[in-house]
Structure formats: structure tokens, C-alpha cells
Amino acid sequence: MKPYAKKLPRKVEFARDAIVAYVSDHSLTAGDRMPSYAALRQLLGVGSLTIAQAVENLCELGILEVQDKIGIFVKDPRCGLLTGRTIGVAIRNLAGSAYAATLAGYIQKLLNARNCRCLAFFQTSDPVHVPNPGLQDFPGLEQAVTEHRCDGIISCCPFDERAQKVLKEADIPCCFIGDRDQNTMDHAVVIDVDAFLAQAVRTLSGAGCGKLVQLCVSPEQAEKRSCGIRPLIGAGYSGGVEIARKLLQTPAAGRPDGIVSDDDTVVSGLLAELIKEQLPEVHYLPCIATIIHRELDECYPSGSMLLFEQSIEDFALLAVDLLLRLTQDRKTAGKQIIYRFNPIAGAAPKQKPERKSGTRRDHKDLSTK
């Protein structure tokens, strides 16, 4: 049987993973000296036999080597098949959201690159109606927390008060990643959606748009993110389709000439339906300000767009870095990191669509206009 296939006692697994994490945290290289057996025992709070078994297992795997009467040394800092920490990733419902799926994927990829094992937990409740879920909304997560199977958690949802209390009592650090106006947690990496909406409204107004509306996924979001303009409610791609149909049923004089939205999925449904219902002559395409994501290679079938770019990978990296700092120093004060982005294309609200056929145009072309 190969060494890594051996079934180790739980305490030995803990000590082994903690030693691997120590190698990673201190950027040790081949030949670097490790702390002594006594120092490791004091550092990890386990017995001498547990430390001895953990070091022996790591030596069998070629990660450490013990030189008699000299000490313990790093042999392979890449740590082979092992991971130093186990991080839980609480992922919101992915249905219909390429962004949510891509964000979750990058979080796990970046954690793996930092020598971490990932445990994914998926939200079973509706995120629109349960914006602040509990641990019970992610099957298996509460058990993993109470049994200390996670060294930390990155959550794409802001947990409710009970969940945060359980995490603090278990001394498991947690980092939220998402929208600033949703955050209720001490440590978070967020997008300032309100700042984006305000900037988008100012820019569209300055470009000549006089009838602005805001797309929101729910009445609750409309109330929370009110930027002084009329909200239109619709969630997901189908929600955008329904909004487009209502706009086309509205007399031309009452239609908005500018739309603000932080949800690219709703915008995609809106534009697709507007063009489909008007072909072969597309007479109505409002100027739309929204967010695009670099990794999704998004494009919109309209020349009247004000686009704000976000890198999903960079966003995820901020959360991974913050969470791993928390696992190394539990006394880190509450911290909220704001991810900011700038417009990458100018608005042209009065410009008539160049392609009445409604064919697609890549957003990169817009930046040169």
C-alpha cells in the first residue's frame, strides 16, 4: 500500500496538515530547517507521539526528511499530494448565473494553488427570498463547522446572525465575497454597487439621457438600491425578457432612453428580446450602463452601452488572500476590501443603432468609439 493511502488517526491528520501549512505560510524551500519536535508539539498543541507520526508520514511522502541528531528539514516544499488547510466554500444557487459559477470556480482554483483543500457547499434555498442564509441552507456545512473540518470559510452569501455566532464560537474565520450593500460580516471583499449605480446615472444623464430606469431583481433590492430613478423588476434572463416585452408595449414617448443595471444576465435577456421582437427594423434600443466580466468574454448586441469591467479572478483572489491571512492570524481586526472598477466604453444614448439587423457586436469595439 502506498504511504498516502494509509488511514491516519484524526489527530495525526491534523498535525500533518498543520505542518504542511507551516511550510507554505513560511515559504520554506528544500533544505530549510523545520522547528524541532518539541517546538512543533508546542505550536500545534498535540502530543509527542502525534507529532512523531505526522513527521514520519511526511517523510514517507518525500516532503520532509529527518537527519539524526541534527533536525527536521524540508525536502519537497511543493508538498506533493497533500494540502495544508481545508477551506469551505459556501456557494449560492448557481441556476442561470454564469457569473456565480465562474466566481465559485476561481475561488476553488486559487485556493488549490495556495495548497488548500476545498469543500464546496451549495445553497439549497432561493437566494432572492433568503438573502441571508444560515448554515443549514448549505447541506453538510454546519456539521463541517461543528466538527472543525474546515480551517476557514469563504462565503458568496452573507450568513445570518446565528451562523456568524456559530462560526465565532468554533473559532473558524469567514470571509464574505459579494455586494457591499448585502454584507453583514466582519471580513469581506465587496463591490460597491451603490457607487457604480450613482456613477452610471451621472454619466448617462450627462450624455443626454432624460428618462432613466433601474433594473432590480426584487422589490426589496429596488428599495435598498434606490438611486432616485424608477425601478423595473425582473430576475435572471427571463426577467430581462419580460421587462423588454413591457417596454415594447409602452407608447414610444413613455419608454426610457437610459437603463442602469448591475446584473449582466438581466441585461442580456432584455437586449435579446428587444431586438428579436423588432426585427427586421430595430427602432428602439436604449443606452444601457452595466457590468461586464473579463473572464466571460461578454458582448452585447448594441452600440449604445456604458460598460464597467470586473475581473472575476482578481475579485476572487482578494477574498482568498484575506481568508488565508485570517487563518494565520485570528486576531486580525474586521476588514472590508472594496473592489473598484471604471467604465471602459462611452455612452451614446442618441445614436441610432448601426446594425438594424440586430447582429452582435463585441464590447471591445465600443471602447474605440
N, C-alpha and C positions, 0 to 999 in steps of 0.2 A: 504494500500500500504506500502511495506517495505521501510525503510528510504533510502536505496541505490538505489531505483527505482525512487526517486524524480528527477524531472528535475530542475537542478540548473542553475542560470544565469552564463554566461561565466566567469565573474569576480570572482564569488564565487567558481567556479570550480578551477580556477587558484590559488586562495588563499588556498583552501583546499589541492590541490596537493602540493603547496609550503610548507605548514605546515607539511604534511606527509614526504616530502623530508627533512625538517629540523630535524625531529625525526630520520630519517635514517642516515643522514650525521653526526649527533652528537652522534650516538649510544646510544640514550636515552633508559632507561628501565622503567618498571612500577614503578610509584611513583615519577619519576623525574619531576621537575618543568619546565614548559614551560615559554618562555618570556611573559610578560604582554600583554594585548590587545594593549596598546599604542606602546610597542616595536614591536609587530607583524605588526601593521599598518605602522610604520616607516620602518621596514625591507622589507616589501613587496610592499610598495608604493601604497596602496589601502585605501579606506575609512573605517570608524569605522563600518558602517553597514555591509560592505562586510566581515570584519574580524569576526564580531559577528555571521553572518550567517554561515561562514565556520566552526567556532569553534562549533557552535550548531550542525551542521551536523555531525561533527566528534564525538561529544558526543553521538549523537543518534546511531552512528555506534559502540560505545564502544571503541573508540581509545583514546579519551581524556575525562577528567572529570573536571568540574569546581566546586571548593569549594568556597562558598560565602565568600567574604572579605579576602580570602587567596590567590587564584590564579588558574591558569590552570595547570593541571597535566596530565602526560601520564598514561593511564590506560592499553592499549594493544599496546606495541611497534611493534608488528607484523603487525599492520595496516590493518588487516582483508582483505577486498575485494579491498582496494584501492592501487593505485600506486602513487609514489611521482613525477616521471618525465615521460615524453613521449619522447622516443628516436626513431628517424627514422633510418632504416637500408636500405641502398642502395645496392641492391644485383645484381651482374652481371648475365648475361644469364646462367642458370644452365644446359642447354642441354648438356648431355653427360659428365658431370663433377660431380662425387660423392664427390670430394674434395670441390668444391664450395658450393654444397648443405649442406655438413656437417659443413663447416665453418659458413655459414649463420645460421644453426640451433643452433650451440653452442653460437654464439653471442646473439641470442634471448633468449636462455635458461639462460645464465649468466646474461643478463640484467633483466630478470624476477626475478632471485634470488636476485638481488640488488633492488628489489621493483620498477622496471621500467616497464612502458607500452611500447610495441614495435609496431611501424608502419612499415611494410615491403613494400618496393618499388622495383619493378623488372625492370631491364634494357630491353628495347624492341629493341634497336639497337644491331648490331653484335659487340661484344667486340673486335674481331680481327681487324675489319675495323674502329671501333670507340673506340680507346683505352682510350681517354679522353672525356667521355660523358658529356653532360650538364644536368641540372635539368630536361629539357624537355624530356630526354631519359628515365625518370622514371615516368610514369604516376601518377599524384597526388602529386609528391614531391614538385614541385615549388609552388603549392597552399598551401601546408602544411607549407612551409618556409615563404612565404609572409604573411600568416595569423597567424604566430607564434604558430602553433600547435605542434611544436617539440621544446624540450629543448636542443637537440643536435642530431648529425647525425654520425653514423659510416658507412663509405662507403668502399665497396670492389672494387671500381673503383676510380681512380684519376680524380676528376672533372676538367673540363676545366676552363679557366680564368674567364669567365663570371659567372659560377656557384659559384666559390670561392668568387667573388666580391659580389654577391647577399647574400651569407651566412654571409659575414663580415658586410655588411650593415644591415642585420637583427639581428646581434649580436648572431648568433647561432653557437656554436662551432662544429667543424667537425674533425673527426679522420679517416685517411685512413688506411686500412689494406691490405697488398699485397706485391708485389715485390719491392725491393728498387729502381731498375732502372726505374720503372714506376712512382715513387712518384713525384708529383709536389706540394704537400700540406705542410703546416707548421707543422702540427701534424700528426704523422704516426707511425705505428708499422709495420716493414718490415722484409722480408727475404732478406739477401744479396746473391742474385742469382749469381752474378759475382764471389764472393768469393767461393761459392760452386763449380762453374764450374772450376775455377782455381785449387782448391784443388783436384777435381776429375781428371782433366787432369794430374796433377803432380803424383797422386797416380797410375793411370793406366799406365803412362809412366814408372814409377819406377818399376812396376810389369811386364814390358816386352812388353806392347802393343806399336806397332810401327806405326799402321795405325788407327788413331783416327778420329772420326767424331762426330758432334754435332747435335742433333735433335732440330729443331726450328719450331714453329707453323706458321711462316710467314717470308718472306724476310726481313721485317722491324725488326723483332726480331733478325734475324740472324745478321743483321748489327749492332744492338745495343749490342748484347751479344756475339760478336765475341771473342773467346778465342784462336784464332790462328789456328784453325783446320777447316776442310771443313764442311759446314752445309748441312744437309738434311732436306727438308721442308715437314712438314705434321702436320695437326691439328687433335686432337681427336683420338679416337680408330681407325677409318677408315684411318686416316692419317698414323698411325703406320703400318696398314696392307699394304698400298700402298708402303711404304718405304721397308718393308720386301720383297715384290714381286720384287722390283727393285734390291735389294741386291742379291736375288737368281738368277736373270737374268744376274748379273755381273760375269765375269770369277772369279774363286776362288782366283786367285792371286791378284785381284783388290779389294777384299772385305775388309772392315775394321775389325780389330780384337778387337777394343775398341770403345764403344759408350757412349757419355755423354748426359744426358737429365734431365731437372728439371720437366718434365711432365710425371707422372706415367701412365696416360691414353694412351699416345702415345706409351710408352714402353710396356704396356700390349698388345696392338694391334700388335706391332712389333713381340714380342716373340711368341704370339699365332699363328700368320701366318707363322713364320719361322718354327715352329715345325710341324704345320699341313701340310705344303707343302712338308716336308722332310720325314714324317713318311712312313714306319716303321723304317728307319735308319736316325737318325738326325746327320749329319756330321758337320754342321756349326751353332755355337751359339757363337757370340762374347761376350766378357766381357762387361757388362753394368753398368755404375755408374748412379744412380738415387735416387730420394727421395721417401721414404715410409711414410705413415701416421699411427700413432699408433692406432687411433680410427677406421680406416677402416679395420684393420686386414688383410692387404695386403700380398700376397705371389706371387712369380714368378716361372714359370716352368724352372728354370735354376740354375745350381750350380755356375755359373760364374757371380756373382753380387757384386758390391760395393754399399752398401746401406747407406743412410743418413736418420735418423729418425726425423720426426717432430711430435709434439703433437698439433693437431688442437685445442684442448681445451685450452692448455696453451697459444697458439698464440692468440686465441680469447680473453682470459682473460686479456692479456696485453692491448689490444685495449679498452676493456670495462673499465678497471681501468683508463686508460689515459683519455678517454672521460668523465667519471664521475668526474675526477679531474678538467677538463676544465669547466664543468657545474658549479662547486663550485667556481672556480677562473678563471674568463675570462682573467685575466692579465697574465696567465701562458705563458712564452716565448715558441717560437716554439721548438718542441721536436721531435726527431726521435729515436725510440727504435728499436734496431736491434735484431731479434730473431736468435740465432745461434744453429747449430746442428753439430754433429760429426758422422763419419762413424761408423756403428755398425757391419760391416762384411768385411772381407778381400777379395781382388780381386784374382782371379785365372785364368788369361786370357789364359794360355797354357794348362789348364786342360781339358781333353776331357769330354763331358757330361757323367755322370754316368748312367743316365737312358735314353737310346736311344729311349725308347717308348714315351718320352716326358711327363711323368706323372708329376704332380705338386709337388713341394717341398716347405714347409713353410720356410719363410725367417729366422725364429728363429733358424732353424737347421744350417744355414750358419755361425752364429756367433761362433760356436764351431769348425769350420774347421780351 
